[in-house]
Amino acid sequence: MKYVHCVIFIAGMYYSHRKWMDFELDMAINNKIPTICLKPWGAEKLPKRLKEETNLIVAWNTDSIINAIIELSNFKANINQ
């Protein structure tokens, strides 16, 4: 995981895979890897932990996801200098 620019969490999968996603979120936070919460179409509520602990929450569309990755990749480059 230390070689990634960011980690994307699909919010709609959180309740089905909570243990694994919590582990990955903890790893990302501990390794100072930026995180993105991907909000499914039509979702009004997000899991509390993802809402509070990810760096960005984005809509489920290509432009939002790409822009978030670019933004957080630049953020990671700045904190690692």
PANU-773588 format. One record per residue: residue number from 1; residue in three letters; chain; x, y, z of N, C-alpha, C in turn. Coordinates in steps of 0.2 Angstrom, whole numbers, m for minus. Last residue first. Layout:
REM PANU-773588
<rec resi="NUM" resn="ALA" chain="A" n_xx="X" n_yy="Y" n_zz="Z" ca_xx="X" ca_yy="Y" ca_zz="Z" c_xx="X" c_yy="Y" c_zz="Z"/>
...
This chain:
REM PANU-773588
<rec resi="81" resn="GLN" chain="A" n_xx="38" n_yy="77" n_zz="7" ca_xx="44" ca_yy="81" ca_zz="5" c_xx="48" c_yy="83" c_zz="11"/>
<rec resi="80" resn="ASN" chain="A" n_xx="26" n_yy="72" n_zz="9" ca_xx="32" ca_yy="67" ca_zz="9" c_xx="38" c_yy="71" c_zz="8"/>
<rec resi="79" resn="ILE" chain="A" n_xx="17" n_yy="82" n_zz="7" ca_xx="18" ca_yy="80" ca_zz="14" c_xx="24" c_yy="75" c_zz="15"/>
<rec resi="78" resn="ASN" chain="A" n_xx="17" n_yy="83" n_zz="m7" ca_xx="19" ca_yy="89" ca_zz="m3" c_xx="20" c_yy="86" c_zz="4"/>
<rec resi="77" resn="ALA" chain="A" n_xx="12" n_yy="71" n_zz="m12" ca_xx="19" ca_yy="73" ca_zz="m14" c_xx="21" c_yy="79" c_zz="m9"/>
<rec resi="76" resn="LYS" chain="A" n_xx="m1" n_yy="71" n_zz="m7" ca_xx="4" ca_yy="67" ca_zz="m4" c_xx="11" c_yy="69" c_zz="m6"/>
<rec resi="75" resn="PHE" chain="A" n_xx="m6" n_yy="82" n_zz="m15" ca_xx="m6" ca_yy="82" ca_zz="m7" c_xx="m1" c_yy="78" c_zz="m4"/>
<rec resi="74" resn="ASN" chain="A" n_xx="m5" n_yy="76" n_zz="m27" ca_xx="m1" ca_yy="82" ca_zz="m26" c_xx="m1" c_yy="83" c_zz="m18"/>
<rec resi="73" resn="SER" chain="A" n_xx="m15" n_yy="66" n_zz="m25" ca_xx="m8" ca_yy="64" ca_zz="m27" c_xx="m3" c_yy="70" c_zz="m26"/>
<rec resi="72" resn="LEU" chain="A" n_xx="m26" n_yy="73" n_zz="m23" ca_xx="m23" ca_yy="70" ca_zz="m17" c_xx="m16" c_yy="67" c_zz="m19"/>
<rec resi="71" resn="GLU" chain="A" n_xx="m29" n_yy="78" n_zz="m36" ca_xx="m28" ca_yy="83" ca_zz="m30" c_xx="m24" c_yy="79" c_zz="m24"/>
<rec resi="70" resn="ILE" chain="A" n_xx="m29" n_yy="66" n_zz="m43" ca_xx="m24" ca_yy="71" ca_zz="m45" c_xx="m23" c_yy="76" c_zz="m39"/>
<rec resi="69" resn="ILE" chain="A" n_xx="m41" n_yy="61" n_zz="m37" ca_xx="m34" ca_yy="57" ca_zz="m37" c_xx="m29" c_yy="62" c_zz="m38"/>
<rec resi="68" resn="ALA" chain="A" n_xx="m50" n_yy="70" n_zz="m40" ca_xx="m49" ca_yy="69" ca_zz="m33" c_xx="m42" c_yy="65" c_zz="m33"/>
<rec resi="67" resn="ASN" chain="A" n_xx="m51" n_yy="70" n_zz="m54" ca_xx="m49" ca_yy="76" ca_zz="m51" c_xx="m47" c_yy="75" c_zz="m44"/>
<rec resi="66" resn="ILE" chain="A" n_xx="m56" n_yy="56" n_zz="m55" ca_xx="m49" ca_yy="58" ca_zz="m58" c_xx="m47" c_yy="65" c_zz="m55"/>
<rec resi="65" resn="ILE" chain="A" n_xx="m69" n_yy="58" n_zz="m49" ca_xx="m64" ca_yy="53" ca_zz="m47" c_xx="m57" c_yy="55" c_zz="m49"/>
<rec resi="64" resn="SER" chain="A" n_xx="m75" n_yy="68" n_zz="m57" ca_xx="m74" ca_yy="68" ca_zz="m50" c_xx="m69" c_yy="64" c_zz="m47"/>
<rec resi="63" resn="ASP" chain="A" n_xx="m75" n_yy="62" n_zz="m70" ca_xx="m71" ca_yy="68" ca_zz="m68" c_xx="m70" c_yy="69" c_zz="m61"/>
<rec resi="62" resn="THR" chain="A" n_xx="m83" n_yy="50" n_zz="m68" ca_xx="m76" ca_yy="49" ca_zz="m70" c_xx="m72" c_yy="56" c_zz="m68"/>
<rec resi="61" resn="ASN" chain="A" n_xx="m93" n_yy="48" n_zz="m53" ca_xx="m92" ca_yy="50" ca_zz="m60" c_xx="m85" c_yy="51" c_zz="m62"/>
<rec resi="60" resn="TRP" chain="A" n_xx="m100" n_yy="48" n_zz="m40" ca_xx="m98" ca_yy="42" ca_zz="m44" c_xx="m98" c_yy="44" c_zz="m51"/>
<rec resi="59" resn="ALA" chain="A" n_xx="m92" n_yy="61" n_zz="m30" ca_xx="m98" ca_yy="58" ca_zz="m34" c_xx="m95" c_yy="52" c_zz="m38"/>
<rec resi="58" resn="VAL" chain="A" n_xx="m82" n_yy="60" n_zz="m15" ca_xx="m83" ca_yy="62" ca_zz="m22" c_xx="m89" c_yy="58" c_zz="m25"/>
<rec resi="57" resn="ILE" chain="A" n_xx="m74" n_yy="67" n_zz="m2" ca_xx="m80" ca_yy="63" ca_zz="m4" c_xx="m81" c_yy="65" c_zz="m11"/>
<rec resi="56" resn="LEU" chain="A" n_xx="m57" n_yy="66" n_zz="5" ca_xx="m62" ca_yy="69" ca_zz="0" c_xx="m68" c_yy="64" c_zz="m1"/>
<rec resi="55" resn="ASN" chain="A" n_xx="m51" n_yy="59" n_zz="16" ca_xx="m49" ca_yy="66" ca_zz="14" c_xx="m54" c_yy="69" c_zz="10"/>
<rec resi="54" resn="THR" chain="A" n_xx="m60" n_yy="50" n_zz="29" ca_xx="m57" ca_yy="51" ca_zz="22" c_xx="m56" c_yy="58" c_zz="20"/>
<rec resi="53" resn="GLU" chain="A" n_xx="m67" n_yy="52" n_zz="41" ca_xx="m60" ca_yy="50" ca_zz="41" c_xx="m57" c_yy="50" c_zz="34"/>
<rec resi="52" resn="GLU" chain="A" n_xx="m81" n_yy="54" n_zz="40" ca_xx="m77" ca_yy="58" ca_zz="45" c_xx="m69" c_yy="57" c_zz="44"/>
<rec resi="51" resn="LYS" chain="A" n_xx="m86" n_yy="45" n_zz="31" ca_xx="m87" ca_yy="53" ca_zz="30" c_xx="m83" c_yy="57" c_zz="34"/>
<rec resi="50" resn="LEU" chain="A" n_xx="m82" n_yy="33" n_zz="36" ca_xx="m79" ca_yy="36" ca_zz="29" c_xx="m80" c_yy="43" c_zz="29"/>
<rec resi="49" resn="ARG" chain="A" n_xx="m89" n_yy="33" n_zz="48" ca_xx="m82" ca_yy="33" ca_zz="48" c_xx="m79" c_yy="35" c_zz="41"/>
<rec resi="48" resn="LYS" chain="A" n_xx="m103" n_yy="33" n_zz="44" ca_xx="m100" ca_yy="39" ca_zz="48" c_xx="m92" c_yy="39" c_zz="47"/>
<rec resi="47" resn="PRO" chain="A" n_xx="m107" n_yy="30" n_zz="27" ca_xx="m105" ca_yy="27" ca_zz="34" c_xx="m101" c_yy="33" c_zz="37"/>
<rec resi="46" resn="LEU" chain="A" n_xx="m119" n_yy="42" n_zz="21" ca_xx="m113" ca_yy="38" ca_zz="20" c_xx="m111" c_yy="35" c_zz="27"/>
<rec resi="45" resn="LYS" chain="A" n_xx="m135" n_yy="45" n_zz="13" ca_xx="m131" ca_yy="44" ca_zz="19" c_xx="m125" c_yy="40" c_zz="17"/>
<rec resi="44" resn="GLU" chain="A" n_xx="m139" n_yy="45" n_zz="0" ca_xx="m140" ca_yy="51" ca_zz="4" c_xx="m136" c_yy="51" c_zz="11"/>
<rec resi="43" resn="ALA" chain="A" n_xx="m135" n_yy="40" n_zz="m16" ca_xx="m134" ca_yy="39" ca_zz="m9" c_xx="m135" c_yy="46" c_zz="m5"/>
<rec resi="42" resn="GLY" chain="A" n_xx="m136" n_yy="42" n_zz="m30" ca_xx="m142" ca_yy="42" ca_zz="m26" c_xx="m141" c_yy="41" c_zz="m18"/>
<rec resi="41" resn="TRP" chain="A" n_xx="m122" n_yy="33" n_zz="m33" ca_xx="m127" ca_yy="36" ca_zz="m36" c_xx="m133" c_yy="36" c_zz="m31"/>
<rec resi="40" resn="PRO" chain="A" n_xx="m110" n_yy="32" n_zz="m19" ca_xx="m114" ca_yy="29" ca_zz="m25" c_xx="m119" c_yy="34" c_zz="m27"/>
<rec resi="39" resn="LYS" chain="A" n_xx="m95" n_yy="41" n_zz="m17" ca_xx="m102" ca_yy="41" ca_zz="m15" c_xx="m106" c_yy="38" c_zz="m21"/>
<rec resi="38" resn="LEU" chain="A" n_xx="m80" n_yy="36" n_zz="m11" ca_xx="m84" ca_yy="36" ca_zz="m17" c_xx="m91" c_yy="35" c_zz="m16"/>
<rec resi="37" resn="CYS" chain="A" n_xx="m68" n_yy="44" n_zz="m3" ca_xx="m74" ca_yy="40" ca_zz="m2" c_xx="m78" c_yy="41" c_zz="m8"/>
<rec resi="36" resn="ILE" chain="A" n_xx="m50" n_yy="43" n_zz="m2" ca_xx="m56" ca_yy="46" ca_zz="m6" c_xx="m62" c_yy="41" c_zz="m4"/>
<rec resi="35" resn="THR" chain="A" n_xx="m35" n_yy="48" n_zz="6" ca_xx="m41" ca_yy="43" ca_zz="5" c_xx="m47" c_yy="47" c_zz="2"/>
<rec resi="34" resn="PRO" chain="A" n_xx="m17" n_yy="47" n_zz="7" ca_xx="m23" ca_yy="51" ca_zz="6" c_xx="m29" c_yy="46" c_zz="4"/>
<rec resi="33" resn="ILE" chain="A" n_xx="m7" n_yy="40" n_zz="19" ca_xx="m9" ca_yy="39" ca_zz="12" c_xx="m16" c_yy="43" c_zz="11"/>
<rec resi="32" resn="LYS" chain="A" n_xx="0" n_yy="38" n_zz="31" ca_xx="m1" ca_yy="45" ca_zz="28" c_xx="m3" c_yy="45" c_zz="21"/>
<rec resi="31" resn="ASN" chain="A" n_xx="m1" n_yy="26" n_zz="37" ca_xx="5" ca_yy="27" ca_zz="32" c_xx="4" c_yy="34" c_zz="28"/>
<rec resi="30" resn="ASN" chain="A" n_xx="m12" n_yy="27" n_zz="45" ca_xx="m6" ca_yy="26" ca_zz="48" c_xx="0" c_yy="27" c_zz="43"/>
<rec resi="29" resn="ILE" chain="A" n_xx="m22" n_yy="28" n_zz="34" ca_xx="m21" ca_yy="34" ca_zz="39" c_xx="m14" c_yy="33" c_zz="42"/>
<rec resi="28" resn="ALA" chain="A" n_xx="m20" n_yy="16" n_zz="28" ca_xx="m19" ca_yy="22" ca_zz="24" c_xx="m18" c_yy="28" c_zz="29"/>
<rec resi="27" resn="MET" chain="A" n_xx="m24" n_yy="7" n_zz="39" ca_xx="m17" ca_yy="7" ca_zz="36" c_xx="m16" c_yy="13" c_zz="32"/>
<rec resi="26" resn="ASP" chain="A" n_xx="m37" n_yy="11" n_zz="41" ca_xx="m32" ca_yy="12" ca_zz="47" c_xx="m25" c_yy="12" c_zz="44"/>
<rec resi="25" resn="LEU" chain="A" n_xx="m42" n_yy="7" n_zz="29" ca_xx="m43" ca_yy="14" ca_zz="31" c_xx="m37" c_yy="15" c_zz="36"/>
<rec resi="24" resn="GLU" chain="A" n_xx="m40" n_yy="m7" n_zz="30" ca_xx="m37" ca_yy="m3" ca_zz="24" c_xx="m37" c_yy="4" c_zz="26"/>
<rec resi="23" resn="PHE" chain="A" n_xx="m49" n_yy="m10" n_zz="41" ca_xx="m41" ca_yy="m12" ca_zz="41" c_xx="m38" c_yy="m7" c_zz="36"/>
<rec resi="22" resn="ASP" chain="A" n_xx="m61" n_yy="m6" n_zz="36" ca_xx="m58" ca_yy="m3" ca_zz="42" c_xx="m51" c_yy="m4" c_zz="42"/>
<rec resi="21" resn="MET" chain="A" n_xx="m62" n_yy="m15" n_zz="26" ca_xx="m62" ca_yy="m8" ca_zz="24" c_xx="m59" c_yy="m4" c_zz="30"/>
<rec resi="20" resn="TRP" chain="A" n_xx="m63" n_yy="m27" n_zz="33" ca_xx="m58" ca_yy="m26" ca_zz="28" c_xx="m57" c_yy="m19" c_zz="27"/>
<rec resi="19" resn="LYS" chain="A" n_xx="m75" n_yy="m24" n_zz="41" ca_xx="m69" ca_yy="m26" ca_zz="44" c_xx="m63" c_yy="m25" c_zz="39"/>
<rec resi="18" resn="ARG" chain="A" n_xx="m85" n_yy="m21" n_zz="31" ca_xx="m83" ca_yy="m17" ca_zz="36" c_xx="m76" c_yy="m18" c_zz="39"/>
<rec resi="17" resn="HIS" chain="A" n_xx="m92" n_yy="m26" n_zz="20" ca_xx="m85" ca_yy="m27" ca_zz="20" c_xx="m82" c_yy="m23" c_zz="26"/>
<rec resi="16" resn="SER" chain="A" n_xx="m105" n_yy="m21" n_zz="20" ca_xx="m104" ca_yy="m28" ca_zz="19" c_xx="m97" c_yy="m30" c_zz="20"/>
<rec resi="15" resn="TYR" chain="A" n_xx="m104" n_yy="m8" n_zz="23" ca_xx="m107" ca_yy="m12" ca_zz="28" c_xx="m106" c_yy="m19" c_zz="27"/>
<rec resi="14" resn="TYR" chain="A" n_xx="m97" n_yy="m3" n_zz="11" ca_xx="m94" ca_yy="m3" ca_zz="18" c_xx="m97" c_yy="m8" c_zz="23"/>
<rec resi="13" resn="MET" chain="A" n_xx="m101" n_yy="m1" n_zz="m1" ca_xx="m99" ca_yy="m8" ca_zz="0" c_xx="m97" c_yy="m9" c_zz="8"/>
<rec resi="12" resn="GLY" chain="A" n_xx="m104" n_yy="12" n_zz="m3" ca_xx="m109" ca_yy="7" ca_zz="m4" c_xx="m107" c_yy="0" c_zz="m2"/>
<rec resi="11" resn="ALA" chain="A" n_xx="m91" n_yy="18" n_zz="m4" ca_xx="m96" ca_yy="19" ca_zz="2" c_xx="m101" c_yy="14" c_zz="2"/>
<rec resi="10" resn="ILE" chain="A" n_xx="m77" n_yy="13" n_zz="m8" ca_xx="m83" ca_yy="13" ca_zz="m11" c_xx="m88" c_yy="13" c_zz="m5"/>
<rec resi="9" resn="PHE" chain="A" n_xx="m62" n_yy="21" n_zz="m7" ca_xx="m67" ca_yy="17" ca_zz="m3" c_xx="m73" c_yy="18" c_zz="m6"/>
<rec resi="8" resn="ILE" chain="A" n_xx="m46" n_yy="22" n_zz="m13" ca_xx="m53" ca_yy="24" ca_zz="m14" c_xx="m57" c_yy="19" c_zz="m11"/>
<rec resi="7" resn="VAL" chain="A" n_xx="m30" n_yy="30" n_zz="m9" ca_xx="m35" ca_yy="24" ca_zz="m8" c_xx="m42" c_yy="26" c_zz="m9"/>
<rec resi="6" resn="CYS" chain="A" n_xx="m16" n_yy="36" n_zz="m18" ca_xx="m22" ca_yy="37" ca_zz="m13" c_xx="m26" c_yy="30" c_zz="m13"/>
<rec resi="5" resn="HIS" chain="A" n_xx="m4" n_yy="32" n_zz="m23" ca_xx="m5" ca_yy="39" ca_zz="m22" c_xx="m11" c_yy="40" c_zz="m18"/>
<rec resi="4" resn="VAL" chain="A" n_xx="6" n_yy="18" n_zz="m17" ca_xx="0" ca_yy="21" ca_zz="m20" c_xx="m1" c_yy="28" c_zz="m19"/>
<rec resi="3" resn="TYR" chain="A" n_xx="15" n_yy="12" n_zz="m10" ca_xx="17" ca_yy="14" ca_zz="m16" c_xx="11" c_yy="17" c_zz="m20"/>
<rec resi="2" resn="LYS" chain="A" n_xx="11" n_yy="6" n_zz="2" ca_xx="15" ca_yy="12" ca_zz="3" c_xx="16" c_yy="15" c_zz="m4"/>
<rec resi="1" resn="MET" chain="A" n_xx="4" n_yy="m6" n_zz="0" ca_xx="0" ca_yy="0" ca_zz="0" c_xx="4" c_yy="6" c_zz="0"/>
